[in-house]
Amino acid sequence: MTAPRPIRIHGLADALAALSTASELHRPLTLVSAPGAAAHAGALWFREVVAKARAAFPDVVVTAVLDCADRAGDVQGALASGVTHILFTGHPDAARALAEVAAARGAVLLQALPGALDLRTVRDPAAACRAWLEES
């Protein structure tokens, strides 16, 4: 479902750096939004960032995960917006119910991801992506 080494993005420049590197390395890619991005940036913003990056690098297989933190309402909004991979870190009972709703819509609800490279913390995103993806 997801590549083993996700990359956390904070905007289009990050997504383009990650997809460019994945394209050069011929690797699939998992992009993850900033923590709780569903609440502060929104599902539509994330969907558009990913769509623009995918259009620039159509050869890369991308799984895009919107981080909804522990906000069940944001999961519902993400599903309504057409997001297909969602990270929810809230209560396990809520996660089970939301996973059923997601599955009925053809989406996937994740409760955890492997550690991610966070591009907010690097000076050279392309170099960081290359090092990160070459390790996998």
Buried (B, 14 or more C-beta within 10 A) or exposed (E): EBBEBBBBBBBBEBBBBBBBBBBBBEBBBBBBBBBBBBBEBBBEBBBEBBEEBBEBBEEBEBBBBBBBBEBBEBBBBBBEBEBBBBBBBBEEEBBEBBBEBBEEEEBBBBEEBEEBBBBEEBEEBBEBBBEBBEEE
